[in-house]
Amino acid sequence: MSIIVQKFGGTSVADTKRIMAVAKKAIREYKAGHQVVVTVSAMAGETDRLLNLANEIDPAGAPRERDMLASTGEQVSIALTAMAIEKLGASAISFTGPQIDMRTDDGFTKAKIRSINDAVIRKELDEGKIVVIAGFQGQTDEQEITTLGRGGSDTTAVALAAVLGAERCDIYTDVDGVYSADPRIVPNVKKIPALAYEEMLEMASSGAKVLHTRAVQFAAKYQVPIQVLSSFEDKPGTMIMQEVQEMEDVVVSAITHSMKDAKVTLSKIADKPGMAAAAFQLLADRNINVDLIVQNVGKEGLADISFTVERADLPYIQKLEKELLQLVAAQEILYDPKIAKISAIGVGMKTHAGIAARMFSTLAAKDINILMISTSEIKVSCVIDQDYTELAVRALCEEFGLVDEQVSA
């Protein structure tokens, strides 16, 4: 029997009515002849509620304790989901991450999966049960509870699909597929029927909230087909698969935006070898991920380095401020949390020139200033003032033909 892994996010398990709907979808696949593993997130808003409580006490509190707190949300939803499946006549059992021996490193709040012992899961599947597993959480070799960071339930689901050799991983969300931009900003934006892993990875890392970056990395590495579907409507979704040649005909597949970043500038540091390495090593040692980096040309022996991080990491950088200033002999550290990152993404960029020029010209025509630029083989990203986010996304969607002219905005 083939295995199907289903993942349901917080909105899909927001209340008991929706949890019953999740149970019906799981049973439908079971009756179709599949073994079924269900991964669920905490109920909608629960993780935010828990972390807000932590922030009221200390925004830069011990990461270990934040994980101990945040991991409790999923335990509620897995138990309720298993109960719902049983209520509808199928057999089910729920497990937390530690109960299936999902091992991670010790990077609290951003842990990475090292291994999963599938023996417990396979035993229950072979006994005819639907297995419900908590997303987002695991444990270290020392049995410390960890969480995988926001969107970690996606990562859990795809990792389980990889380990179990699943036929596919179905990600159920509150949208019916992956769109070329956020439909809340561009109502007539087109839905994408199929995407390459490479494109989806760039979209996820650039602000698209449909899938978590590490989930797509797992899928690409282990060739796990992902299907993005709506929890609330039975409509065709979006398949995430290996690249096919026809995809290159579409120059830009998506315009994404992220408003979760902040810009940090180390001002007037010593312009000599090793300064950047020292600064970023200190941040890496604190498990702070850096995205875009720009260094200006040194003048009179001094230079500025600007970089972006997640806004949630700003309190941790501020705690390191004195150490950073001394380490690189900087005169000051400047913070700008009011930025947005806008990205144009498409496999077709590999074979079509001029995308960056069109993007910059479109933004200039709307009088939008570019603060930072980053490029890859299939992506161009710009950092802008967050107040211009929606204007930029709409303008770029028009420029690259990502809107359906037959649908009224």
NUTI-231924 format. One record per residue (C-alpha): z negated, x, y. Coordinates in steps of 0.2 Angstrom, whole numbers. Example, Ala and Ser with C-alpha at 12.3 -4.5 7.8 and 13.67 -1.06 7.14 Angstrom:
<atom <-39, 62, -22>>
<atom <-36, 68, -5>>
END
This chain:
<atom <0, 0, 0>>
<atom <4, 6, 17>>
<atom <-9, 8, 30>>
<atom <-8, 0, 48>>
<atom <-20, 6, 61>>
<atom <-24, -6, 75>>
<atom <-32, -2, 91>>
<atom <-39, -15, 103>>
<atom <-45, -10, 121>>
<atom <-60, -18, 131>>
<atom <-50, -33, 138>>
<atom <-45, -37, 120>>
<atom <-63, -38, 114>>
<atom <-70, -45, 131>>
<atom <-79, -60, 124>>
<atom <-81, -68, 107>>
<atom <-66, -79, 109>>
<atom <-55, -64, 111>>
<atom <-64, -55, 97>>
<atom <-59, -69, 85>>
<atom <-41, -67, 91>>
<atom <-42, -49, 86>>
<atom <-49, -53, 69>>
<atom <-34, -65, 66>>
<atom <-22, -51, 70>>
<atom <-30, -39, 58>>
<atom <-30, -52, 44>>
<atom <-12, -56, 48>>
<atom <-7, -38, 44>>
<atom <-19, -38, 29>>
<atom <-10, -53, 22>>
<atom <7, -45, 25>>
<atom <2, -32, 11>>
<atom <-6, -18, 22>>
<atom <-22, -9, 21>>
<atom <-29, -11, 39>>
<atom <-40, 0, 50>>
<atom <-46, -7, 66>>
<atom <-52, 3, 81>>
<atom <-60, -5, 95>>
<atom <-67, 0, 112>>
<atom <-83, -7, 121>>
<atom <-81, -24, 128>>
<atom <-73, -25, 145>>
<atom <-84, -17, 159>>
<atom <-97, -12, 147>>
<atom <-94, 7, 148>>
<atom <-93, 6, 167>>
<atom <-109, -4, 167>>
<atom <-118, 9, 157>>
<atom <-111, 24, 167>>
<atom <-115, 16, 183>>
<atom <-133, 15, 177>>
<atom <-133, 33, 174>>
<atom <-125, 37, 191>>
<atom <-139, 27, 200>>
<atom <-151, 40, 192>>
<atom <-140, 55, 194>>
<atom <-121, 56, 196>>
<atom <-122, 74, 189>>
<atom <-135, 70, 175>>
<atom <-135, 79, 159>>
<atom <-118, 76, 150>>
<atom <-127, 75, 133>>
<atom <-138, 60, 139>>
<atom <-122, 52, 147>>
<atom <-114, 52, 130>>
<atom <-130, 45, 121>>
<atom <-129, 31, 133>>
<atom <-110, 28, 134>>
<atom <-108, 28, 115>>
<atom <-118, 12, 113>>
<atom <-105, 0, 119>>
<atom <-93, 2, 104>>
<atom <-107, -1, 92>>
<atom <-108, -19, 99>>
<atom <-90, -23, 98>>
<atom <-87, -16, 80>>
<atom <-101, -26, 73>>
<atom <-94, -42, 81>>
<atom <-77, -38, 76>>
<atom <-82, -36, 58>>
<atom <-92, -52, 59>>
<atom <-77, -61, 65>>
<atom <-66, -55, 51>>
<atom <-79, -60, 38>>
<atom <-80, -77, 47>>
<atom <-61, -80, 45>>
<atom <-62, -76, 26>>
<atom <-58, -58, 24>>
<atom <-69, -44, 19>>
<atom <-74, -31, 33>>
<atom <-86, -17, 36>>
<atom <-89, -8, 53>>
<atom <-93, 11, 56>>
<atom <-98, 21, 71>>
<atom <-89, 38, 73>>
<atom <-103, 48, 66>>
<atom <-104, 37, 50>>
<atom <-86, 42, 46>>
<atom <-90, 60, 50>>
<atom <-78, 61, 64>>
<atom <-82, 79, 70>>
<atom <-79, 85, 88>>
<atom <-83, 101, 98>>
<atom <-98, 100, 109>>
<atom <-89, 96, 125>>
<atom <-100, 82, 130>>
<atom <-91, 67, 139>>
<atom <-74, 76, 135>>
<atom <-76, 81, 117>>
<atom <-61, 85, 106>>
<atom <-59, 80, 88>>
<atom <-60, 93, 75>>
<atom <-59, 84, 59>>
<atom <-61, 67, 51>>
<atom <-68, 64, 33>>
<atom <-57, 50, 27>>
<atom <-66, 48, 10>>
<atom <-77, 34, 16>>
<atom <-63, 24, 25>>
<atom <-52, 26, 9>>
<atom <-65, 20, -2>>
<atom <-68, 4, 8>>
<atom <-49, 1, 10>>
<atom <-47, 3, -9>>
<atom <-60, -11, -11>>
<atom <-50, -23, -1>>
<atom <-59, -22, 15>>
<atom <-53, -21, 33>>
<atom <-62, -6, 41>>
<atom <-68, -7, 59>>
<atom <-71, 9, 67>>
<atom <-79, 13, 84>>
<atom <-67, 22, 96>>
<atom <-72, 35, 109>>
<atom <-86, 43, 99>>
<atom <-90, 57, 86>>
<atom <-103, 70, 82>>
<atom <-104, 89, 83>>
<atom <-109, 100, 68>>
<atom <-127, 98, 74>>
<atom <-125, 79, 73>>
<atom <-126, 77, 92>>
<atom <-117, 61, 98>>
<atom <-102, 65, 109>>
<atom <-88, 54, 117>>
<atom <-70, 58, 120>>
<atom <-68, 53, 138>>
<atom <-60, 38, 145>>
<atom <-46, 31, 134>>
<atom <-54, 40, 120>>
<atom <-52, 25, 108>>
<atom <-33, 28, 109>>
<atom <-36, 45, 103>>
<atom <-48, 39, 89>>
<atom <-35, 27, 83>>
<atom <-20, 39, 83>>
<atom <-31, 53, 75>>
<atom <-36, 40, 61>>
<atom <-18, 36, 58>>
<atom <-13, 54, 57>>
<atom <-27, 58, 44>>
<atom <-24, 42, 34>>
<atom <-5, 44, 34>>
<atom <-3, 27, 42>>
<atom <14, 19, 43>>
<atom <11, 16, 62>>
<atom <-3, 14, 75>>
<atom <-2, -2, 85>>
<atom <-10, -1, 102>>
<atom <-15, -18, 108>>
<atom <-17, -20, 127>>
<atom <-17, -32, 141>>
<atom <1, -29, 144>>
<atom <16, -32, 132>>
<atom <23, -14, 132>>
<atom <26, 1, 143>>
<atom <34, -2, 160>>
<atom <43, 10, 171>>
<atom <30, 8, 184>>
<atom <14, -2, 187>>
<atom <19, -21, 187>>
<atom <5, -25, 199>>
<atom <14, -14, 212>>
<atom <32, -17, 207>>
<atom <32, -35, 200>>
<atom <51, -34, 195>>
<atom <49, -17, 186>>
<atom <58, -15, 169>>
<atom <50, -14, 153>>
<atom <54, 1, 142>>
<atom <59, -3, 124>>
<atom <57, 14, 117>>
<atom <51, 31, 124>>
<atom <51, 49, 117>>
<atom <33, 56, 114>>
<atom <37, 69, 127>>
<atom <40, 56, 140>>
<atom <25, 46, 136>>
<atom <14, 62, 136>>
<atom <20, 65, 154>>
<atom <17, 47, 159>>
<atom <0, 47, 151>>
<atom <-5, 63, 160>>
<atom <2, 57, 177>>
<atom <-8, 41, 178>>
<atom <0, 28, 167>>
<atom <-15, 19, 159>>
<atom <-7, 12, 144>>
<atom <-11, 27, 133>>
<atom <-22, 41, 133>>
<atom <-15, 59, 134>>
<atom <-23, 66, 119>>
<atom <-18, 51, 109>>
<atom <1, 54, 112>>
<atom <-2, 73, 108>>
<atom <-9, 68, 91>>
<atom <6, 56, 89>>
<atom <18, 69, 93>>
<atom <10, 83, 82>>
<atom <8, 72, 67>>
<atom <24, 61, 70>>
<atom <14, 45, 71>>
<atom <24, 30, 77>>
<atom <15, 21, 90>>
<atom <19, 3, 95>>
<atom <12, -4, 112>>
<atom <9, -23, 111>>
<atom <0, -37, 120>>
<atom <-16, -43, 113>>
<atom <-12, -60, 121>>
<atom <6, -64, 118>>
<atom <18, -61, 103>>
<atom <31, -52, 111>>
<atom <41, -36, 107>>
<atom <32, -21, 113>>
<atom <37, -3, 116>>
<atom <40, 10, 102>>
<atom <34, 28, 105>>
<atom <45, 39, 94>>
<atom <54, 56, 92>>
<atom <67, 59, 106>>
<atom <84, 52, 102>>
<atom <100, 58, 111>>
<atom <104, 41, 120>>
<atom <87, 43, 130>>
<atom <96, 57, 140>>
<atom <107, 44, 148>>
<atom <92, 37, 158>>
<atom <88, 50, 171>>
<atom <71, 44, 176>>
<atom <62, 32, 164>>
<atom <46, 29, 175>>
<atom <37, 32, 191>>
<atom <19, 34, 188>>
<atom <4, 36, 200>>
<atom <-14, 42, 198>>
<atom <-28, 38, 211>>
<atom <-42, 46, 201>>
<atom <-39, 64, 207>>
<atom <-46, 74, 222>>
<atom <-40, 90, 230>>
<atom <-51, 105, 232>>
<atom <-47, 119, 243>>
<atom <-55, 137, 243>>
<atom <-52, 142, 261>>
<atom <-49, 160, 266>>
<atom <-53, 169, 250>>
<atom <-49, 188, 248>>
<atom <-31, 190, 244>>
<atom <-32, 202, 229>>
<atom <-30, 201, 210>>
<atom <-43, 192, 200>>
<atom <-49, 180, 213>>
<atom <-40, 165, 206>>
<atom <-44, 170, 188>>
<atom <-63, 171, 192>>
<atom <-63, 154, 201>>
<atom <-54, 145, 187>>
<atom <-64, 153, 173>>
<atom <-80, 147, 181>>
<atom <-73, 129, 181>>
<atom <-66, 131, 163>>
<atom <-84, 137, 158>>
<atom <-91, 120, 165>>
<atom <-77, 110, 156>>
<atom <-69, 105, 172>>
<atom <-50, 102, 170>>
<atom <-38, 108, 184>>
<atom <-21, 100, 186>>
<atom <-10, 105, 201>>
<atom <-13, 122, 209>>
<atom <-5, 129, 225>>
<atom <-9, 146, 233>>
<atom <-2, 150, 250>>
<atom <5, 167, 255>>
<atom <-9, 179, 260>>
<atom <-11, 183, 278>>
<atom <-22, 197, 285>>
<atom <-30, 199, 268>>
<atom <-35, 181, 266>>
<atom <-27, 166, 257>>
<atom <-31, 148, 252>>
<atom <-30, 140, 235>>
<atom <-29, 121, 233>>
<atom <-30, 112, 216>>
<atom <-33, 95, 210>>
<atom <-47, 89, 198>>
<atom <-53, 72, 192>>
<atom <-64, 64, 206>>
<atom <-78, 61, 193>>
<atom <-79, 80, 192>>
<atom <-82, 83, 211>>
<atom <-101, 82, 209>>
<atom <-101, 96, 197>>
<atom <-90, 107, 208>>
<atom <-101, 103, 223>>
<atom <-116, 109, 212>>
<atom <-106, 125, 209>>
<atom <-101, 127, 228>>
<atom <-112, 142, 232>>
<atom <-108, 151, 216>>
<atom <-89, 148, 219>>
<atom <-90, 154, 237>>
<atom <-99, 170, 233>>
<atom <-87, 173, 218>>
<atom <-71, 173, 228>>
<atom <-78, 177, 245>>
<atom <-72, 161, 252>>
<atom <-77, 155, 269>>
<atom <-78, 137, 264>>
<atom <-73, 124, 251>>
<atom <-64, 108, 257>>
<atom <-64, 92, 248>>
<atom <-51, 78, 249>>
<atom <-54, 63, 237>>
<atom <-42, 52, 246>>
<atom <-26, 57, 237>>
<atom <-13, 50, 225>>
<atom <-2, 59, 213>>
<atom <16, 51, 211>>
<atom <27, 57, 197>>
<atom <45, 54, 192>>
<atom <47, 56, 173>>
<atom <62, 56, 161>>
<atom <70, 66, 147>>
<atom <86, 64, 156>>
<atom <80, 77, 169>>
<atom <85, 90, 157>>
<atom <103, 87, 159>>
<atom <104, 80, 177>>
<atom <101, 90, 193>>
<atom <95, 84, 210>>
<atom <80, 73, 205>>
<atom <68, 82, 215>>
<atom <79, 82, 230>>
<atom <81, 63, 229>>
<atom <62, 60, 226>>
<atom <58, 71, 242>>
<atom <71, 62, 252>>
<atom <65, 45, 247>>
<atom <48, 49, 252>>
<atom <53, 57, 269>>
<atom <63, 42, 273>>
<atom <47, 32, 272>>
<atom <38, 45, 283>>
<atom <27, 50, 268>>
<atom <20, 68, 269>>
<atom <20, 78, 253>>
<atom <4, 89, 251>>
<atom <7, 97, 234>>
<atom <22, 98, 222>>
<atom <22, 102, 203>>
<atom <37, 101, 191>>
<atom <40, 102, 173>>
<atom <56, 101, 163>>
<atom <55, 82, 163>>
<atom <43, 78, 177>>
<atom <42, 80, 196>>
<atom <25, 76, 204>>
<atom <19, 75, 222>>
<atom <2, 73, 229>>
<atom <2, 62, 244>>
<atom <-11, 52, 255>>
<atom <-18, 38, 244>>
<atom <-14, 25, 258>>
<atom <5, 27, 254>>
<atom <4, 25, 235>>
<atom <11, 8, 234>>
<atom <25, 11, 247>>
<atom <30, 27, 237>>
<atom <30, 19, 220>>
<atom <41, 4, 226>>
<atom <53, 16, 236>>
<atom <55, 27, 221>>
<atom <58, 13, 209>>
<atom <72, 6, 220>>
<atom <80, 24, 221>>
<atom <80, 27, 203>>
<atom <86, 9, 197>>
<atom <69, 4, 188>>
<atom <69, -13, 195>>
<atom <77, -29, 188>>
<atom <87, -36, 202>>
<atom <88, -53, 193>>
<atom <70, -55, 193>>
<atom <62, -60, 210>>
<atom <48, -49, 216>>
END
